[in-house]
């Protein structure tokens, strides 16, 4: 499984390159689709200074593995990667990295799109945003399906 949670700054392009190299898939894939989500300095509120993402490690690991398994069942993927940040995150920091490798673009693109929507809408993460007025818990995410 190529999915994990990090409590440190993540470097999306480095992670994708390392995964691609480690899997030794050269010549097998015709498409790599990726998504990198970064923290904004606004949401419903303006001027967000930081965010803290909390999770239960065992629950999160099982969920990421389940998502990866479901994507592999739905599409002919050669490899799949999901990395999500937790802890303190600042505007501009990468929060999530998803990459899908497949022989054909449609499978890679569709799987990547599906994974980010599932992750964004259903993942067991709790977010607290901080502004100059203090912190508040984010109560919902948009469903992009």
Residue pairs with C-beta under 8 A, 6 or more apart in sequence:
1 64
1 65
1 68
2 19
2 68
2 79
2 80
2 81
2 82
3 61
3 64
3 65
3 67
3 68
3 80
3 81
3 82
3 83
4 61
4 64
4 82
4 83
4 84
5 55
5 57
5 60
5 61
5 64
5 83
5 84
5 85
5 86
6 83
6 84
6 85
6 86
7 85
7 86
7 87
8 87
9 93
9 94
10 83
10 85
10 93
10 94
10 97
11 94
12 34
12 36
12 83
12 94
12 97
15 81
15 83
15 97
16 32
16 34
16 81
16 97
16 99
19 79
19 81
19 99
20 32
20 79
20 99
20 101
23 78
23 79
23 101
25 78
25 79
25 101
28 78
28 103
29 78
29 79
29 101
29 102
29 103
29 108
30 102
30 103
30 104
30 105
31 101
31 102
31 103
31 104
31 105
31 107
31 108
31 109
32 99
32 100
32 101
32 108
33 99
33 100
33 102
33 105
33 108
33 109
33 111
33 112
33 113
34 97
34 98
34 99
34 100
34 112
35 96
35 97
35 98
35 99
35 112
35 113
35 115
35 116
36 94
36 96
36 97
36 98
37 94
37 95
37 96
37 97
37 116
37 120
38 92
38 93
38 94
38 95
39 48
39 51
39 89
39 90
39 91
39 92
39 93
39 95
40 48
40 91
41 47
41 48
41 49
41 91
42 48
43 129
43 138
45 129
45 131
45 136
46 131
47 131
47 132
48 91
48 129
48 130
48 131
49 90
49 91
49 130
49 131
49 132
50 88
50 89
50 90
50 91
50 129
50 130
51 88
51 89
51 90
51 127
51 128
51 129
51 130
52 87
52 88
52 89
52 127
52 128
52 130
52 135
53 84
53 85
53 86
53 87
53 89
53 95
53 125
53 126
53 127
54 86
54 125
54 126
54 127
54 128
55 86
55 124
55 125
55 126
56 124
59 124
60 84
60 86
60 123
60 124
60 125
63 122
63 123
63 124
64 82
64 84
64 123
67 82
67 115
67 118
67 119
68 80
68 82
70 118
71 77
71 80
71 100
71 111
71 114
71 115
72 80
74 111
74 114
75 100
75 102
75 107
75 108
75 110
75 111
76 102
76 103
76 104
76 107
77 100
77 101
77 102
77 107
77 108
77 111
78 101
78 102
78 103
79 99
79 100
79 101
80 99
80 100
80 101
80 111
80 115
81 97
81 98
81 99
81 100
82 96
82 97
82 98
82 115
82 119
83 96
83 97
83 98
84 95
84 96
84 97
84 119
84 123
84 125
85 93
85 94
85 95
85 96
86 125
89 95
96 116
96 119
98 112
98 115
98 116
98 119
99 112
100 107
100 108
100 109
100 111
100 112
100 115
101 108
102 108
102 111
116 144
117 143
117 144
117 145
120 141
120 142
120 144
121 141
121 142
121 143
121 144
121 145
126 137
126 138
127 137
127 138
128 135
128 136
128 137
128 138
129 135
129 136
129 138
